[in-house]
């Protein structure tokens, strides 16, 4: 099984943006805030599924799990849009994530 890479996510988002150019907001720094707000809205939908169903049903009931995973994908799509808006590369994200991880590992 192959991992799903940030490079793939960013490219898929770029292709979507290209397809809907003129219909969707452009991918640029000035729009990054809007994309972030849409992502937060999707996070709220994920939280609502957890709130209404609890973790047991998400883990055990196929239809609820499918809805949960779909909403998580929406969060990830907007995350990719935010990265694209600000030109964040997978390499930059990995370096920052790794540094933060190492700091957290040494914290306590």
DSSP file (Angstrom, degrees, kcal/mol; ACC not computed):
  #  RESIDUE AA STRUCTURE BP1 BP2  ACC     N-H-->O    O-->H-N    N-H-->O    O-->H-N    TCO  KAPPA ALPHA  PHI   PSI    X-CA   Y-CA   Z-CA
    1    1 A X              0   0    0      0, 0.0     2,-0.3     0, 0.0     0, 0.0   0.000 360.0 360.0 360.0 133.3    0.0    0.0    0.0
    2    2 A X        -     0   0    0      1,-0.1     2,-0.1     3,-0.0     0, 0.0  -0.625 360.0-117.3 -88.7 146.8    1.3    3.4   -0.9
    3    3 A X        -     0   0    0     -2,-0.3     2,-0.8     1,-0.1    -1,-0.1  -0.409  24.9-117.8 -73.6 158.7    1.3    6.4    1.4
    4    4 A X        -     0   0    0     -2,-0.1     2,-0.1     4,-0.0    -1,-0.1  -0.894  39.7-152.1 -99.9 107.6   -0.7    9.4    0.4
    5    5 A X     >  -     0   0    0     -2,-0.8     4,-2.2     1,-0.1     5,-0.1  -0.395  24.8-123.6 -88.5 157.5    1.9   12.2    0.1
    6    6 A X  H  > S+     0   0    0      1,-0.2     4,-2.9     2,-0.2     5,-0.3   0.852 114.1  60.2 -61.4 -34.8    1.6   15.9    0.6
    7    7 A X  H  > S+     0   0    0      1,-0.2     4,-2.1     2,-0.2    -1,-0.2   0.922 106.6  45.6 -59.4 -43.6    3.0   16.3   -2.9
    8    8 A X  H  > S+     0   0    0      2,-0.2     4,-2.7     1,-0.2    -2,-0.2   0.918 112.8  50.2 -65.2 -43.7    0.0   14.3   -4.2
    9    9 A X  H  X S+     0   0    0     -4,-2.2     4,-2.3     1,-0.2    -2,-0.2   0.939 112.0  46.9 -60.4 -48.2   -2.5   16.3   -2.1
   10   10 A X  H  X S+     0   0    0     -4,-2.9     4,-2.2     1,-0.2    -1,-0.2   0.887 113.1  49.1 -63.7 -39.0   -1.1   19.6   -3.3
   11   11 A X  H  X S+     0   0    0     -4,-2.1     4,-2.4    -5,-0.3    -1,-0.2   0.907 110.2  50.7 -67.4 -41.3   -1.1   18.5   -6.9
   12   12 A X  H  X S+     0   0    0     -4,-2.7     4,-2.2     1,-0.2    -2,-0.2   0.905 111.8  48.0 -62.9 -40.7   -4.7   17.3   -6.7
   13   13 A X  H  X S+     0   0    0     -4,-2.3     4,-2.5     2,-0.2    -1,-0.2   0.889 109.9  52.7 -66.3 -38.7   -5.8   20.6   -5.2
   14   14 A X  H  X S+     0   0    0     -4,-2.2     4,-2.3     2,-0.2    -2,-0.2   0.915 109.3  49.6 -61.8 -42.5   -3.9   22.5   -7.9
   15   15 A X  H  X S+     0   0    0     -4,-2.4     4,-2.5     2,-0.2    -2,-0.2   0.898 110.7  49.5 -64.3 -41.4   -5.7   20.4  -10.6
   16   16 A X  H  X S+     0   0    0     -4,-2.2     4,-2.2     2,-0.2    -2,-0.2   0.931 111.8  48.7 -61.0 -45.3   -9.1   21.2   -9.0
   17   17 A X  H  < S+     0   0    0     -4,-2.5    -2,-0.2     1,-0.2     7,-0.2   0.884 111.1  50.5 -63.1 -38.4   -8.3   24.9   -8.8
   18   18 A X  H >< S+     0   0    0     -4,-2.3     3,-1.0     1,-0.2    -1,-0.2   0.919 110.5  49.5 -64.4 -43.8   -7.2   24.8  -12.5
   19   19 A X  H 3< S+     0   0    0     -4,-2.5    -2,-0.2     1,-0.2    -1,-0.2   0.886 119.0  37.4 -62.8 -39.9  -10.4   23.1  -13.5
   20   20 A X  T >X S+     0   0    0     -4,-2.2     3,-2.5    -5,-0.2     4,-2.3   0.107  80.3 148.6-103.8  21.5  -12.6   25.6  -11.6
   21   21 A X  B <4 S+a   24   0A   0     -3,-1.0     4,-0.1     1,-0.3    -3,-0.1  -0.336  73.4  21.2 -56.8 132.3  -10.6   28.7  -12.3
   22   22 A X  T 34 S+     0   0    0      2,-0.6    -1,-0.3     1,-0.0     4,-0.1   0.128 121.9  61.3  91.9 -20.7  -13.0   31.6  -12.5
   23   23 A X  T <4 S+     0   0    0     -3,-2.5     2,-0.2     2,-0.1    -2,-0.2   0.719 104.0  46.4-103.9 -32.7  -15.6   29.8  -10.5
   24   24 A X  B  < S-a   21   0A   0     -4,-2.3    -2,-0.6    -7,-0.2     3,-0.1  -0.690 101.7 -86.8-105.0 161.0  -13.7   29.2   -7.3
   25   25 A X        -     0   0    0     -2,-0.2    -1,-0.1     1,-0.1    -2,-0.1  -0.371  55.3-103.2 -60.9 145.2  -11.6   31.8   -5.4
   26   26 A X        -     0   0    0      1,-0.1     2,-1.0    -4,-0.1    -1,-0.1  -0.278  27.8-110.9 -70.0 159.2   -8.0   31.9   -6.7
   27   27 A X        +     0   0    0     -3,-0.1     2,-0.3   -13,-0.1    -1,-0.1  -0.802  69.1 121.1 -92.5 101.5   -5.1   30.3   -4.9
   28   28 A X  S >> S-     0   0    0     -2,-1.0     3,-1.9     1,-0.1     4,-0.8  -0.971  76.1 -97.2-156.4 159.9   -3.1   33.3   -3.7
   29   29 A X  H >> S+     0   0    0     -2,-0.3     3,-1.0     1,-0.3     4,-0.5   0.842 119.1  59.6 -53.0 -38.3   -2.0   34.6   -0.3
   30   30 A X  H 34 S+     0   0    0      1,-0.3    -1,-0.3     2,-0.1     4,-0.2   0.742 108.8  45.2 -64.9 -21.1   -4.8   37.1    0.0
   31   31 A X  H <> S+     0   0    0     -3,-1.9     4,-2.1     1,-0.2     3,-0.4   0.526  86.3  92.9 -97.4  -9.4   -7.3   34.2   -0.2
   32   32 A X  H <X S+     0   0    0     -3,-1.0     4,-2.3    -4,-0.8     5,-0.2   0.860  82.5  55.2 -53.6 -39.4   -5.4   32.0    2.3
   33   33 A X  H  X S+     0   0    0     -4,-0.5     4,-2.3     2,-0.2    -1,-0.2   0.913 107.2  49.8 -61.5 -43.1   -7.5   33.3    5.2
   34   34 A X  H  > S+     0   0    0     -3,-0.4     4,-2.4    -4,-0.2    -2,-0.2   0.926 110.6  49.1 -62.0 -44.9  -10.7   32.4    3.4
   35   35 A X  H  X S+     0   0    0     -4,-2.1     4,-2.3     1,-0.2    -1,-0.2   0.890 110.2  52.0 -62.4 -39.0   -9.5   28.8    2.8
   36   36 A X  H  X S+     0   0    0     -4,-2.3     4,-2.3    -5,-0.2    -1,-0.2   0.909 109.1  49.8 -63.6 -41.8   -8.4   28.5    6.4
   37   37 A X  H  X S+     0   0    0     -4,-2.3     4,-2.0     2,-0.2    -2,-0.2   0.892 109.9  50.4 -65.0 -39.4  -11.9   29.6    7.6
   38   38 A X  H  X S+     0   0    0     -4,-2.4     4,-2.0     2,-0.2    -1,-0.2   0.904 109.6  52.0 -63.0 -39.7  -13.5   27.0    5.2
   39   39 A X  H  X S+     0   0    0     -4,-2.3     4,-2.2     1,-0.2    -2,-0.2   0.914 107.7  51.2 -62.4 -42.5  -11.1   24.4    6.7
   40   40 A X  H  X S+     0   0    0     -4,-2.3     4,-2.0     1,-0.2    -1,-0.2   0.893 107.4  54.0 -62.4 -39.2  -12.2   25.3   10.2
   41   41 A X  H  X S+     0   0    0     -4,-2.0     4,-1.5     1,-0.2    -1,-0.2   0.906 108.2  49.1 -59.7 -41.8  -15.8   25.0    9.1
   42   42 A X  H  X S+     0   0    0     -4,-2.0     4,-2.1     1,-0.2    -2,-0.2   0.869 106.5  56.0 -66.5 -36.0  -15.1   21.5    7.9
   43   43 A X  H  X S+     0   0    0     -4,-2.2     4,-2.6     1,-0.2    -1,-0.2   0.890 104.7  54.3 -60.3 -38.2  -13.4   20.7   11.2
   44   44 A X  H  X S+     0   0    0     -4,-2.0     4,-2.2     1,-0.2    -1,-0.2   0.879 105.6  51.8 -62.2 -38.7  -16.6   21.7   12.9
   45   45 A X  H  X S+     0   0    0     -4,-1.5     4,-1.8     2,-0.2    -1,-0.2   0.893 109.7  49.6 -65.3 -38.9  -18.5   19.2   10.7
   46   46 A X  H  X S+     0   0    0     -4,-2.1     4,-2.0     1,-0.2    -2,-0.2   0.935 111.3  49.1 -62.2 -46.4  -16.0   16.5   11.8
   47   47 A X  H  X S+     0   0    0     -4,-2.6     4,-2.9     1,-0.2    -2,-0.2   0.876 107.8  55.0 -61.5 -37.8  -16.5   17.5   15.4
   48   48 A X  H  X S+     0   0    0     -4,-2.2     4,-2.7     2,-0.2    -1,-0.2   0.887 105.7  51.6 -64.3 -39.7  -20.3   17.3   15.0
   49   49 A X  H  X S+     0   0    0     -4,-1.8     4,-2.1     2,-0.2     5,-0.4   0.925 112.7  45.8 -62.6 -44.0  -20.1   13.8   13.7
   50   50 A X  H  X S+     0   0    0     -4,-2.0     4,-2.9     1,-0.2    -2,-0.2   0.932 113.7  49.7 -63.1 -45.4  -18.1   12.8   16.7
   51   51 A X  H  < S+     0   0    0     -4,-2.9    -2,-0.2     1,-0.2    -1,-0.2   0.910 116.5  40.6 -60.6 -44.9  -20.5   14.6   19.0
   52   52 A X  H  < S+     0   0    0     -4,-2.7    -1,-0.2    -5,-0.2    -2,-0.2   0.813 131.1  23.0 -74.8 -31.1  -23.6   13.0   17.5
   53   53 A X  H  X S-     0   0    0     -4,-2.1     4,-0.8    -5,-0.2    -3,-0.2   0.667  93.1-137.5-115.0 -21.3  -22.3    9.5   17.1
   54   54 A X  H  X  -     0   0    0     -4,-2.9     4,-1.4    -5,-0.4     3,-0.1   0.127  37.3 -77.9  73.9 161.7  -19.4    9.0   19.6
   55   55 A X  H  > S+     0   0    0      1,-0.2     4,-2.0     2,-0.2     5,-0.2   0.808 124.6  63.4 -68.6 -28.9  -16.2    7.2   18.7
   56   56 A X  H  > S+     0   0    0      1,-0.2     4,-1.7     2,-0.2    -1,-0.2   0.945 105.3  44.1 -62.3 -47.6  -17.7    3.7   19.0
   57   57 A X  H  X S+     0   0    0     -4,-0.8     4,-2.9     1,-0.2     8,-0.3   0.862 111.0  54.8 -67.5 -34.8  -20.2    4.2   16.1
   58   58 A X  H  < S+     0   0    0     -4,-1.4    -1,-0.2     1,-0.2    -2,-0.2   0.886 113.7  42.4 -63.4 -37.0  -17.5    5.9   14.0
   59   59 A X  H  < S+     0   0    0     -4,-2.0    -2,-0.2    -5,-0.1    -1,-0.2   0.766 127.0  29.6 -78.9 -25.7  -15.3    2.8   14.5
   60   60 A X  H  < S+     0   0    0     -4,-1.7     2,-0.7    -5,-0.2    -2,-0.2   0.705 102.5  72.5-111.9 -24.2  -18.1    0.2   14.0
   61   61 A X     X  -     0   0    0     -4,-2.9     4,-2.8    -5,-0.2     5,-0.2  -0.858  62.5-153.2-108.2 115.7  -20.8    1.6   11.6
   62   62 A X  H  > S+     0   0    0     -2,-0.7     4,-2.7     1,-0.2     5,-0.2   0.843  91.2  48.1 -53.5 -46.6  -19.8    1.8    8.0
   63   63 A X  H  > S+     0   0    0      2,-0.2     4,-2.0     1,-0.2    -1,-0.2   0.905 115.1  45.1 -66.4 -41.3  -22.0    4.6    6.9
   64   64 A X  H  > S+     0   0    0      2,-0.2     4,-2.5     1,-0.2    -2,-0.2   0.917 114.1  49.7 -67.0 -43.1  -21.1    6.8    9.8
   65   65 A X  H  X S+     0   0    0     -4,-2.8     4,-3.0    -8,-0.3     5,-0.2   0.916 109.1  52.2 -61.7 -42.7  -17.4    6.0    9.3
   66   66 A X  H  X S+     0   0    0     -4,-2.7     4,-2.3    -5,-0.2    -1,-0.2   0.913 110.8  47.3 -60.5 -42.8  -17.7    6.8    5.6
   67   67 A X  H  X S+     0   0    0     -4,-2.0     4,-2.2     2,-0.2    -1,-0.2   0.914 112.5  50.4 -63.7 -42.9  -19.2   10.2    6.4
   68   68 A X  H  X S+     0   0    0     -4,-2.5     4,-2.1     1,-0.2    -2,-0.2   0.933 112.0  46.1 -59.7 -48.9  -16.6   10.9    9.0
   69   69 A X  H  X S+     0   0    0     -4,-3.0     4,-2.2     1,-0.2    -1,-0.2   0.879 110.3  54.6 -64.8 -38.2  -13.7   10.0    6.6
   70   70 A X  H  X S+     0   0    0     -4,-2.3     4,-1.8    -5,-0.2    -1,-0.2   0.910 109.4  46.9 -61.6 -42.3  -15.3   12.1    3.9
   71   71 A X  H  X S+     0   0    0     -4,-2.2     4,-1.9     2,-0.2    -1,-0.2   0.868 109.7  53.6 -68.5 -35.6  -15.4   15.2    6.2
   72   72 A X  H  X S+     0   0    0     -4,-2.1     4,-2.2     1,-0.2    -1,-0.2   0.885 106.9  52.9 -63.5 -37.0  -11.8   14.5    7.2
   73   73 A X  H  X S+     0   0    0     -4,-2.2     4,-2.5     2,-0.2    -2,-0.2   0.889 105.6  53.9 -64.4 -38.6  -10.9   14.5    3.5
   74   74 A X  H  X S+     0   0    0     -4,-1.8     4,-2.2     2,-0.2    -1,-0.2   0.910 107.7  50.4 -60.6 -41.4  -12.7   17.9    3.1
   75   75 A X  H  X S+     0   0    0     -4,-1.9     4,-2.3     1,-0.2    -2,-0.2   0.938 111.6  48.1 -59.9 -46.2  -10.4   19.2    6.0
   76   76 A X  H  X S+     0   0    0     -4,-2.2     4,-2.5     1,-0.2    -2,-0.2   0.862 107.8  55.2 -65.0 -36.2   -7.4   17.9    4.2
   77   77 A X  H  X S+     0   0    0     -4,-2.5     4,-1.9     2,-0.2    -1,-0.2   0.937 111.3  43.4 -62.9 -45.7   -8.5   19.5    0.9
   78   78 A X  H  X S+     0   0    0     -4,-2.2     4,-2.6     2,-0.2    -2,-0.2   0.859 110.0  57.1 -68.6 -33.2   -8.7   22.9    2.4
   79   79 A X  H  X S+     0   0    0     -4,-2.3     4,-2.4     2,-0.2    -2,-0.2   0.932 107.5  48.6 -58.8 -45.5   -5.4   22.3    4.3
   80   80 A X  H  X S+     0   0    0     -4,-2.5     4,-2.6     1,-0.2    -2,-0.2   0.885 109.5  52.4 -61.4 -39.4   -3.9   21.7    0.8
   81   81 A X  H  X S+     0   0    0     -4,-1.9     4,-2.8     2,-0.2    -2,-0.2   0.910 108.4  50.3 -63.5 -41.4   -5.5   24.9   -0.5
   82   82 A X  H  X S+     0   0    0     -4,-2.6     4,-1.8     2,-0.2    -2,-0.2   0.935 111.3  48.7 -61.9 -45.1   -4.0   26.9    2.4
   83   83 A X  H  <>S+     0   0    0     -4,-2.4     5,-2.6     1,-0.2     4,-0.4   0.928 113.3  47.1 -59.7 -44.5   -0.6   25.5    1.7
   84   84 A X  H ><5S+     0   0    0     -4,-2.6     3,-0.9     1,-0.2    -2,-0.2   0.889 107.2  57.2 -65.2 -38.9   -0.9   26.3   -1.9
   85   85 A X  H 3<5S+     0   0    0     -4,-2.8   -56,-0.2     1,-0.3    -1,-0.2   0.891 116.3  35.3 -57.6 -39.8   -2.1   29.8   -1.2
   86   86 A X  T 3<5S-     0   0    0     -4,-1.8    -1,-0.3    -5,-0.2    -2,-0.2   0.339 111.2-118.1 -99.7   6.7    1.0   30.5    0.8
   87   87 A X  T < 5 +     0   0    0     -3,-0.9     2,-0.5    -4,-0.4    -3,-0.2   0.803  50.2 168.7  65.4  30.1    3.3   28.5   -1.4
   88   88 A X      < -     0   0    0     -5,-2.6    -1,-0.2    -6,-0.2     2,-0.2  -0.651  22.2-147.8 -78.8 124.4    4.3   26.1    1.4
   89   89 A X     >  -     0   0    0     -2,-0.5     4,-2.4     1,-0.1     5,-0.2  -0.521  22.8-115.8 -89.1 158.3    6.2   23.1   -0.1
   90   90 A X  H  > S+     0   0    0      1,-0.2     4,-2.6     2,-0.2     5,-0.2   0.853 118.4  55.6 -58.2 -33.4    6.1   19.6    1.3
   91   91 A X  H  > S+     0   0    0      2,-0.2     4,-2.4     1,-0.2    -1,-0.2   0.913 107.5  47.3 -67.1 -42.6    9.8   20.0    2.1
   92   92 A X  H  > S+     0   0    0      2,-0.2     4,-2.5     1,-0.2     5,-0.2   0.927 113.3  48.8 -61.9 -44.8    9.2   23.1    4.2
   93   93 A X  H  X S+     0   0    0     -4,-2.4     4,-3.0     1,-0.2     5,-0.2   0.921 111.3  49.5 -62.7 -44.0    6.3   21.4    6.0
   94   94 A X  H  X S+     0   0    0     -4,-2.6     4,-2.8     2,-0.2     5,-0.2   0.920 111.4  48.8 -61.6 -44.4    8.5   18.3    6.7
   95   95 A X  H  X S+     0   0    0     -4,-2.4     4,-2.2     2,-0.2    -2,-0.2   0.930 115.8  43.0 -62.3 -46.0   11.4   20.4    8.0
   96   96 A X  H  X S+     0   0    0     -4,-2.5     4,-2.5     2,-0.2    -2,-0.2   0.915 115.5  48.9 -67.2 -42.8    9.1   22.4   10.3
   97   97 A X  H  X S+     0   0    0     -4,-3.0     4,-2.8    -5,-0.2    -2,-0.2   0.920 112.0  49.1 -62.2 -44.7    7.2   19.3   11.4
   98   98 A X  H  X S+     0   0    0     -4,-2.8     4,-2.5    -5,-0.2    -2,-0.2   0.912 111.6  48.6 -63.0 -43.4   10.4   17.4   12.1
   99   99 A X  H  X S+     0   0    0     -4,-2.2     4,-2.2    -5,-0.2    -1,-0.2   0.928 113.7  46.4 -62.1 -45.4   11.8   20.3   14.2
  100  100 A X  H  X S+     0   0    0     -4,-2.5     4,-2.5     2,-0.2    -2,-0.2   0.904 111.4  52.7 -63.8 -41.7    8.6   20.6   16.2
  101  101 A X  H  X S+     0   0    0     -4,-2.8     4,-2.5     1,-0.2    -2,-0.2   0.927 109.3  48.8 -58.6 -47.0    8.5   16.8   16.7
  102  102 A X  H  X S+     0   0    0     -4,-2.5     4,-1.5     2,-0.2    -1,-0.2   0.900 111.0  49.9 -63.8 -41.0   12.0   16.8   18.0
  103  103 A X  H  < S+     0   0    0     -4,-2.2     4,-0.5     1,-0.2    -1,-0.2   0.920 112.5  47.7 -61.3 -43.4   11.3   19.7   20.4
  104  104 A X  H >X S+     0   0    0     -4,-2.5     3,-0.8     1,-0.2     4,-0.5   0.868 108.3  54.6 -67.4 -35.7    8.2   17.9   21.7
  105  105 A X  H 3< S+     0   0    0     -4,-2.5    -1,-0.2     1,-0.2    -2,-0.2   0.833 112.6  43.8 -65.0 -31.2   10.1   14.6   22.1
  106  106 A X  T 3< S+     0   0    0     -4,-1.5    -1,-0.2    -5,-0.2    -2,-0.2   0.470  92.2  90.6 -91.6  -2.0   12.7   16.4   24.3
  107  107 A X  T <4        0   0    0     -3,-0.8    -1,-0.2    -4,-0.5    -2,-0.1   0.929 360.0 360.0 -65.7 -50.6   10.1   18.4   26.3
  108  108 A X     <        0   0    0     -4,-0.5    -1,-0.2    -3,-0.2    -2,-0.1   0.398 360.0 360.0-121.8 360.0    9.4   16.1   29.3
